[in-house]
Amino acid sequence: MIIILKSDARKQQIEALKEEMVSQGFAIHESAGINTQLLGLIGDTSKVDVDHVMANDIVETVQRIQEPYKKANRKFHPNDTAVDIGGVKIGGGEFQVIAGPCSIETKEQMTEVAQKVKEAGAGLLRGGAFKPRTSPYAFQGLHDEGLKLLLEAKKATGLPVVTEIMDASHLSLFEDVDLIQVGTRNMQNFELLKELGKIDKPVLLKRGMACTIDEWLMSAEYIMAGGNENVILCERGIRTYETAVRNTLDLSAIPMIKKKSHLPVIVDPSHATGIRFMVEPMALAAIAAGADGLMVEVHNNPAKALCDGPQSLTPEEFDHMMQKVTKTRDFFQNL
């Protein structure tokens, strides 16, 4: 339930109303927009007497919320959220590109790619140290050593870094990571999400490959309910009957998320298609659909990559794409 307050409501009156709601067992989510102030009631509001609340002089109106997610709900938080990652913001009008190799392989590879993507305009550096693979015989990542190489690249370039976590027991290793990624296979690992809700670090939550938008938002709610509201959503394609591409990129999810939630949403065209030549057109289409950023895989030698070489761009291809990204962004901003 949302209580919309009148613009002339005094602080003392607001505090009195909040105390009344808390005394009835509700948690309060407070949000102040440019012209509107909201009190979101979290709990079982089925027995709340709306007429009684409306009788309060400072109440403009009351709305019941049907969706089970509250903190991620735009109705509770009408303004777009901007998440700060090591001084770089995503959302609220701030657009960023995250780029780097699918998996961290060597110091030389990581250093070269990091420098190249920075020169091309990437705002954050990605690299996989822990790799969830379908086959137990596939390369699983360098784990601790991979994280060290990623952090060395961070030091060399100054770019905030993004990498995937697979288990809550690894959290102590991620203290210097700027943005923790939850992959598609862990989107509904609720125990992991609960632990990420306890930390003061941004989380990039990828959509499950067979999950609905509401299920995705409920997973974000798990993190936010724990106290960590710095969540970025990432559309990375869903599993359908189509076999021409690795996954089906659901660009319709972007405006739908924007309607339902205030959280930033970015797009990963690399995992969505699994095909190098499709990364650029899907990235540009994501910008047209309103995405707050992109996540792109870049490798200095894709033919010899230990993971996802067929979908990785070379540094030269990434630089070419970034020039188009800039022009596309400028075009849609000026519409």
N, C-alpha and C positions, 0 to 999 in steps of 0.2 A: 504494500500500500504506500502511496506517495501523498504527502501533505504539501500542497503548494501554498506558500506564505505570501501575504500582501507585501508590496514593496516598502511600505512604511512601518513594517513590524520592527519593534524595538528589541534590542538584545535581551533585556530582562524578560520580556514577554515570551521570546523564543525559548529561553532557558527554562521558563516555567512549563511551557508546553512539552519540551523534551523530557523534563523530570516526570511529568505525568505519564508519558508514554513508556518511559523506562520502568516506572513503578508497576506498569501493567505487564511487564515481562518482555518488552521489545528492545531489540538493539536498534540504534539509530545510525543511518548513513546520511550525512549532511552534505549537500552540494549547493554551491552558490554560482549561478550563472551571471551573465551581464545584467539582466533585468529580472531574474527569477531566483528565489531561494527555495530549496526543497528539503523536506525531511522524509527520508525513506524508512519505513518501518519494516524490520526484518524479524520474522516470527510468524506465528499463526494469527493472521488478522481477520479470520472469518467471523469472530465474535465482536469485532470493533464496531461501535455504534457511530456510523458516519455522520448522522445528524448531530450527535453530541460534539464531534470534532469540529464540524462546520459552524457550530454555535460560537466558537472561539473567535474573537474580534480580529485576530491576525491571520486567520485562515482564508485563503482565496477559494480554494477548491480541494477536493480529495479524489484520488484515482486509485482504483484497485488494480493490481498487477497480476496477470495470469501466469506469466512465465516464471519457472522455478528459479532461474538465475536472477539475482538482484544486483550484486555489485558490478557485474558485467553489462547490465541493462542500461540502454541509453535513457530510458524513462527516469532512472534514478540519477543519471549523470548526463545532462543534455549536451554538454560541451565535449568536443573531441579531446581525448587524452593524448598527451605527448610524453613518451617515455625517454628518459635521459640515460644513455649508455656511455659512461665515461666521457661526458661532455658533448656527445653526439646525440641529437634527438631524432626520434621517429614518431610521426603522428602529429596531429594538430597543425597540419600544413607543412611539416618538415618531412622531406623525402630523402631516403638514403639507399645506397646500394651496398649490399654485403657480398664480398667476393673472395674466392680462394679455392684451394683444392678440396675435393671430397675427403681425401684422407691425407694425413701428414706422413710423408715417406722418408725424406732426408732433410738435413739442415739446408743443403744447397737448394733443393727444390722449394722448400718453404720460404727461404730468404728471397729467392728470385721472384717467385710468384707474388709475395707480399709487396715488394718494391714496385712491380709492374702494375698491380691493380691499384695501388695508391696513386701512381703517376697517371693512370687512366681516369681517376676520379672516384674510386670506391671510398666510402666513409667508414666501413668496418671490414675486418678481415676474418674469414671463416677458415676452419680446418678441422678435420675429424681425427681425434685421438682414439676414441672408443667407437668402433664401427659395428652396429648390429647388421649382420649379414644373413641372408636366407640359408646359405650353405655353411655348415660348420667348417668346411675346408677352405673357404674364401678368406682373404686377408682381413683380420679383425682389428687392425690398427696397432699403433705403437704404445698405446695406453699412457703410462706416466711419462715415458720418454717423449711421446708425441706432444703432450702438454708442455713440456719444457721447451721444445722446439717452437711451439706456437707462441709461448711467452717471450722467447728470444726475438721472434719476428715482430711482436708487439713493441718491444723495447727499441728495435731498430727503426721501425716505421712510425711509431706513435699512434697507430691505428688501434682502436678498441677491438677486442677479439671475441669471437663467437665459436662455441664448440658444444657438442652433444654430450649429455649425461645419460647413462643407462641404468644407474643404480644409486639409491640414496646413500649407500655406504661410501661412495666416491666423493661426496660433497666437500670434504676437507681438501681434496686436490684442486678444487675449482675456486679457491679463494681469490686468485688473481685474474680469473676469467671475468670479462665484463658483461657478457650476455650468455646465459645458460640455455642451450637448446634442448627441448623435449621432442624427440622424433615421433614419426607417425605410429610406430609400434608401441610407444609408451604413452600415447595421448590419454589412454584410460588406465594407466598405472596409477591408481588413486593414492596409494601409499607414498609413491614418489612425489606426486603433486602436492600432497599434504606437507611433506618435508620442505618442498620448494616454497610453500606458503609461509614458512617460518623464517626465511632468510630475507635480507635486505639487498636483493640483487635482481635485475630484470630477467625475465624468462621469455624465451621465444617458443611458443607452443604451436607445433605443426599439427595440421588436421590429420586425423586417422584416415587411412586409405579407404575405409568403408563406413565412415561416420557421418551423421547428419550435422547440419550447422548448429542445431540446438544441442546436440551431444558435445560438439566442439566447445560451445560456449559454457556448458556445464563443467567441462574439464577446466576451463579458465576460472570458473567460479570456485573450484576446489582450491586453486592457488590463492585467489583473492580472499576467500573466506578465512584463510590462515593469517591474513594480515599483509601479504605482499600483493599490491595492486599494480605493480609494474609488469604488465603482461602484454606481449605483442603476439598477434595471431599470424600464422603463415599457411596460406593455401598452397599445397604442393601436389595437387592432383588426386583424384579418387579412382578407385577400381571399378571399371565398367566392363561390358562385353567386348569393347573395342580392342583389337590386338595390333593395330597399326602403330600405336604409340605405347609407351610404357604405362602411363596412366592417362586419365582424361582430365585436363586442366579445367576446373570449374570456375570460370571467370564470373559467373553470375553470383558466386558467393561473396564477391567484394561489395557490390552495392547492397546486398542483403545484410551482410554484417554491419555495414555502415548504418542501415536502418535500425537494426536490432541493438547494436552495441556502440559504445564510445571508444572501444579499444582500437589501436592501430592494427591494420592488416597489410601484410606484405605477400609477395608471390614468389615461389621458387619454380621458374620455368624449366630448370635443368632436370630435377626429379620428376616434374610433371610429365615431360615428354620423353626423356631418355634419349633424345636424338639431337645432335649438335646443331643442325641447320634450323631446327624449330625453336631454339632458345631465344634468338633475337626477336622474331615476330611475336612470340607469346609474351615476351617482356614488354614490348611496345603496346600490345593489346591490354596488358595488365594496367599500364599507366592510363590508358584511355578509360578503363573501367573504374579508376579511382584509387588504385593501390597506393599505399604510403611508402612502398619501397620494394626492392627486389633482392633475391638471394641467388647468386649465380656461381656455378662451379667453373674454376679456371685452373688449368694445369699447363706447365711449361713443356710437357711432352705427352699429350693425351694417349698416343699410341702405346706408350709403355706404362701408363698409369696402373696402379695396383687396385684401383676401385673406380668404377664409373667413367672410364676414359671416353666411351662413345658419346657421352653427353657434355663433356667438358670443353670449354672454349680455350683456344690458345690465348696468350696475353695480347697478341695482335688482333685477334677476333674480338676480344673483350673491349679493347680500346676503340675499335670501329663501332661496336654496339653502343658504347657509352656516349659517343658523339651523337648517335641517333636518339638515345635516351634523353640527353639534354635538350635536343630540339623538340622532341615530343612533349616533354614536360613543359617547356616554354609555351608551346602551342596551346596546350589544354589549360594552362594557367591564365592565358590571355583571352580565352573564349568568353 
